């Protein structure tokens, strides 16, 4: 039996930043990432994605739907010894990045700028309002972790189109829409997570991806892209896009 893709509004997205249930759910997500081995999956993919980039300037990296920035911080700790300095912009619709997190990135040689921006507004802008003036014409890398599944296909296609114009690489780690992942989402209570996290986990799987669904939404055009879409771990689905000319 096929699981159709169904995008529903997740509870956490509708809660105020300082709502105790939201605060608890954001902490819960760190447990969920550990259970899904998200940090390891993202670290392996990003290490491969940037391996051929000359270390002549800071890498320009944008994370969309960054939340509090803690997931990518864990990835940065693994990558920093082998990567050049990074100028990282953490985009989220809510102001969640704490000063301590920025300091922790700085200790690794990563300069961080939080940006409280609606991502669809960012995508609809005529020019990129976040790309530093001193940067190259495009982001070296855009990262999305458990974020693209929030969008129905029409909005997602528009977002991917903007990413294709404004970046040289994209890596996304998303929920896998499969029966095993769905069963796992119903068992998250064993991790001690709250009701918001439990319900949102089920919604996330229903809105997740499988096969080549993200590749099908990637824009066609004159630029040549290498696309790779694949399952990772037990519960994740990954998508990597790279301009052939920069590889």
ROKEMAR-432993 format. One record per residue (C-alpha): x negated, y, z; residue number from 1; residue in three letters. Coordinates in pm, 1 decimal. Each point is the difference from the previous one (the first is absolute). Layout:
N
R/X/Y/Z/NUM/ALA
...
This chain:
247
R/0.0/0.0/0.0/1/UNK
R/-138.8/337.9/-107.1/2/UNK
R/-23.8/286.2/247.6/3/UNK
R/119.9/317.2/-176.5/4/UNK
R/-180.2/322.2/84.1/5/UNK
R/217.1/212.2/232.2/6/UNK
R/-126.8/335.3/129.5/7/UNK
R/165.6/113.3/322.6/8/UNK
R/-68.5/290.9/232.1/9/UNK
R/-230.0/-112.4/280.7/10/UNK
R/87.4/109.9/352.8/11/UNK
R/-344.2/140.3/84.6/12/UNK
R/15.3/244.7/-290.3/13/UNK
R/311.5/159.7/147.1/14/UNK
R/-128.0/44.8/355.7/15/UNK
R/-156.2/315.4/138.0/16/UNK
R/-377.2/-8.5/42.8/17/UNK
R/27.2/14.7/379.0/18/UNK
R/284.3/-249.8/32.8/19/UNK
R/-119.1/-269.4/247.6/20/UNK
R/125.9/-276.0/-229.4/21/UNK
R/-201.3/146.7/-288.3/22/UNK
R/-312.3/30.0/213.1/23/UNK
R/34.7/-362.3/106.7/24/UNK
R/66.1/-116.0/-356.0/25/UNK
R/-313.6/173.9/-130.0/26/UNK
R/-199.5/-186.5/266.2/27/UNK
R/176.7/-320.3/-102.3/28/UNK
R/-113.6/49.3/-359.6/29/UNK
R/-359.7/-42.6/112.3/30/UNK
R/92.5/-347.4/128.2/31/UNK
R/179.1/-73.7/-325.6/32/UNK
R/-307.5/101.1/-200.5/33/UNK
R/-213.3/-233.5/210.3/34/UNK
R/244.0/-285.4/-58.4/35/UNK
R/-0.6/69.6/-374.4/36/UNK
R/-380.9/44.1/-10.6/37/UNK
R/62.6/326.7/-184.3/38/UNK
R/-330.1/155.8/101.4/39/UNK
R/-200.9/-288.7/-145.0/40/UNK
R/204.9/-5.9/-319.7/41/UNK
R/-42.8/373.5/-57.7/42/UNK
R/-369.8/-2.8/91.5/43/UNK
R/-79.3/-272.1/-253.4/44/UNK
R/193.8/173.4/-275.2/45/UNK
R/-149.0/344.8/60.1/46/UNK
R/-353.3/-134.9/23.1/47/UNK
R/46.2/-142.1/-349.8/48/UNK
R/180.1/307.3/-132.6/49/UNK
R/-280.1/246.5/74.3/50/UNK
R/-301.2/-222.8/-57.2/51/UNK
R/-90.5/162.9/-334.8/52/UNK
R/39.9/368.1/98.6/53/UNK
R/-327.9/199.5/10.0/54/UNK
R/-69.3/145.8/344.0/55/UNK
R/-62.7/352.5/-134.5/56/UNK
R/279.0/178.7/188.8/57/UNK
R/261.2/-69.7/265.4/58/UNK
R/275.9/-230.7/-114.2/59/UNK
R/337.1/171.0/-26.9/60/UNK
R/254.1/-236.4/158.7/61/UNK
R/372.2/51.3/61.9/62/UNK
R/215.5/-228.3/212.1/63/UNK
R/371.5/42.9/-59.4/64/UNK
R/237.3/-96.1/278.3/65/UNK
R/-298.7/3.5/232.7/66/UNK
R/195.2/6.0/326.7/67/UNK
R/-235.8/71.5/288.9/68/UNK
R/-306.7/-94.0/-207.2/69/UNK
R/-99.3/-285.6/230.2/70/UNK
R/18.8/-283.1/-253.3/71/UNK
R/-236.9/162.3/-247.3/72/UNK
R/-228.2/98.2/288.7/73/UNK
R/-53.5/-368.0/72.9/74/UNK
R/-77.5/-55.1/-367.6/75/UNK
R/-238.3/298.7/-1.2/76/UNK
R/-201.1/-151.6/284.2/77/UNK
R/-67.6/-300.9/-220.2/78/UNK
R/-72.9/194.5/-317.6/79/UNK
R/-196.3/300.3/127.7/80/UNK
R/-344.6/-168.7/11.7/81/UNK
R/17.5/-81.6/-373.3/82/UNK
R/196.8/299.0/-130.4/83/UNK
R/-110.7/356.8/-71.1/84/UNK
R/160.5/276.8/209.9/85/UNK
R/376.3/28.8/-44.8/86/UNK
R/235.7/296.5/-8.3/87/UNK
R/329.7/-156.6/103.7/88/UNK
R/346.0/156.0/-14.5/89/UNK
R/267.2/-173.0/209.2/90/UNK
R/343.0/76.8/-145.4/91/UNK
R/314.7/-67.5/198.9/92/UNK
R/339.6/163.4/37.9/93/UNK
R/-51.9/23.9/378.0/94/UNK
R/-285.5/154.0/202.9/95/UNK
R/-134.2/-319.0/154.8/96/UNK
R/-379.7/24.8/-30.1/97/UNK
R/-160.1/77.5/336.5/98/UNK
R/-318.5/197.7/57.7/99/UNK
R/-171.4/-306.5/147.3/100/UNK
R/62.2/-187.4/-324.5/101/UNK
R/-157.9/278.7/-205.7/102/UNK
R/-300.7/-2.7/233.2/103/UNK
R/-35.4/-376.4/-38.4/104/UNK
R/-8.8/38.3/-377.7/105/UNK
R/-258.4/278.4/33.6/106/UNK
R/-223.0/-233.4/200.8/107/UNK
R/-10.2/-220.4/-311.3/108/UNK
R/-87.5/289.7/-229.9/109/UNK
R/353.9/30.1/-135.8/110/UNK
R/152.0/349.2/-17.0/111/UNK
R/377.0/-19.8/56.4/112/UNK
R/277.9/243.7/-84.3/113/UNK
R/358.2/-90.3/106.1/114/UNK
R/271.3/117.8/-240.0/115/UNK
R/365.6/7.9/110.1/116/UNK
R/162.7/-30.2/-340.3/117/UNK
R/288.8/-189.9/-156.3/118/UNK
R/-164.2/-234.9/-247.2/119/UNK
R/270.4/38.8/-264.4/120/UNK
R/-44.7/375.4/19.6/121/UNK
R/-372.6/-52.8/-44.0/122/UNK
R/65.9/-220.5/-301.8/123/UNK
R/238.7/251.9/-158.1/124/UNK
R/-240.3/295.2/27.4/125/UNK
R/-143.8/124.4/-329.2/126/UNK
R/-353.3/-14.5/139.7/127/UNK
R/-131.8/-191.9/297.4/128/UNK
R/34.8/229.5/303.4/129/UNK
R/-231.4/-213.2/215.8/130/UNK
R/-303.7/-70.6/-214.2/131/UNK
R/-290.3/214.7/126.3/132/UNK
R/-127.7/265.0/-243.0/133/UNK
R/-351.1/-136.3/31.0/134/UNK
R/108.9/-349.3/-94.3/135/UNK
R/1.5/-171.0/-334.7/136/UNK
R/306.8/34.8/-220.9/137/UNK
R/156.9/-304.1/166.1/138/UNK
R/-5.0/-193.4/325.4/139/UNK
R/-258.0/-275.6/-4.5/140/UNK
R/244.3/-220.7/187.8/141/UNK
R/358.2/9.5/123.7/142/UNK
R/103.9/-252.3/264.8/143/UNK
R/347.7/-109.2/110.1/144/UNK
R/56.1/-241.4/288.5/145/UNK
R/354.2/-135.0/52.1/146/UNK
R/138.3/312.1/-165.9/147/UNK
R/100.2/-49.3/-364.1/148/UNK
R/278.1/-240.5/97.4/149/UNK
R/195.2/293.1/147.9/150/UNK
R/91.5/119.1/-349.3/151/UNK
R/253.3/-124.5/-252.8/152/UNK
R/-135.3/-69.7/-346.9/153/UNK
R/86.5/338.9/-153.3/154/UNK
R/-178.1/202.3/270.2/155/UNK
R/-281.8/-252.3/14.4/156/UNK
R/-61.5/24.3/-374.2/157/UNK
R/-26.1/377.6/31.3/158/UNK
R/-239.9/-29.8/292.4/159/UNK
R/-219.4/-250.2/-183.5/160/UNK
R/0.4/230.3/-301.6/161/UNK
R/-135.5/286.4/209.9/162/UNK
R/-262.6/-229.7/152.9/163/UNK
R/-110.9/-111.4/-347.0/164/UNK
R/-53.0/362.5/-106.8/165/UNK
R/-172.6/110.6/321.5/166/UNK
R/-229.2/-288.4/89.3/167/UNK
R/-255.1/-244.1/-133.9/168/UNK
R/103.0/-284.1/229.2/169/UNK
R/298.2/-114.1/203.6/170/UNK
R/15.2/-275.8/255.0/171/UNK
R/327.6/-93.5/169.5/172/UNK
R/66.4/-268.7/260.6/173/UNK
R/372.8/-67.7/32.0/174/UNK
R/240.6/-256.9/148.6/175/UNK
R/40.2/-312.9/-208.5/176/UNK
R/362.1/-73.5/-88.2/177/UNK
R/8.5/-372.0/68.3/178/UNK
R/179.4/-243.2/227.1/179/UNK
R/-305.8/-62.4/218.5/180/UNK
R/-47.2/372.9/57.8/181/UNK
R/370.5/38.4/73.9/182/UNK
R/-15.5/-281.4/255.9/183/UNK
R/-304.3/164.4/155.8/184/UNK
R/178.6/334.2/25.1/185/UNK
R/276.8/-164.0/202.1/186/UNK
R/-257.1/-139.8/243.0/187/UNK
R/-175.3/327.3/81.5/188/UNK
R/172.7/10.5/335.6/189/UNK
R/-262.0/-251.2/113.5/190/UNK
R/-255.4/282.4/-22.8/191/UNK
R/200.2/205.3/250.6/192/UNK
R/100.7/270.4/-250.0/193/UNK
R/309.7/213.2/51.5/194/UNK
R/335.0/-12.2/-179.2/195/UNK
R/-97.9/272.4/-247.4/196/UNK
R/-305.1/-193.9/-113.9/197/UNK
R/188.9/-327.4/-19.3/198/UNK
R/276.6/141.1/-220.2/199/UNK
R/-234.8/205.1/-217.3/200/UNK
R/-219.4/-305.6/-62.2/201/UNK
R/291.9/-187.9/-154.7/202/UNK
R/92.4/302.8/-212.9/203/UNK
R/-362.2/30.7/-113.3/204/UNK
R/-11.9/-355.4/-129.4/205/UNK
R/323.6/45.9/-194.0/206/UNK
R/-149.1/315.0/-157.6/207/UNK
R/-338.4/-161.0/-64.9/208/UNK
R/-154.9/-124.2/-322.2/209/UNK
R/-96.9/-316.4/-179.5/210/UNK
R/-142.5/-104.4/-333.9/211/UNK
R/-88.8/295.6/-223.8/212/UNK
R/274.0/238.9/109.6/213/UNK
R/-231.7/290.8/77.0/214/UNK
R/-193.9/-54.3/-321.9/215/UNK
R/327.6/27.0/-191.3/216/UNK
R/65.9/341.1/156.7/217/UNK
R/-349.8/131.7/-73.6/218/UNK
R/15.0/259.9/-281.2/219/UNK
R/-115.3/-85.8/-348.2/220/UNK
R/-209.3/263.6/-175.8/221/UNK
R/-328.8/81.0/-169.0/222/UNK
R/-219.5/-67.1/305.3/223/UNK
R/-116.6/-359.0/29.7/224/UNK
R/63.5/-160.9/335.4/225/UNK
R/-94.8/-332.7/150.2/226/UNK
R/290.2/-124.3/214.2/227/UNK
R/-19.0/-282.7/250.7/228/UNK
R/299.4/-109.5/206.2/229/UNK
R/-25.0/-292.0/237.7/230/UNK
R/120.4/-158.2/327.2/231/UNK
R/-230.6/34.5/299.8/232/UNK
R/13.4/-190.0/326.5/233/UNK
R/331.7/-144.8/103.4/234/UNK
R/216.6/310.2/-19.1/235/UNK
R/-162.7/270.3/-215.5/236/UNK
R/17.0/102.4/-365.4/237/UNK
R/-276.7/213.9/-148.8/238/UNK
R/-32.3/220.2/-306.2/239/UNK
R/-321.6/146.1/-134.9/240/UNK
R/-30.7/238.8/-295.0/241/UNK
R/-332.5/129.8/-133.9/242/UNK
R/-85.9/216.2/-298.4/243/UNK
R/-215.1/-209.9/-226.7/244/UNK
R/-222.2/300.6/-76.7/245/UNK
R/-111.0/35.0/363.4/246/UNK
R/-76.0/-366.2/60.3/247/UNK
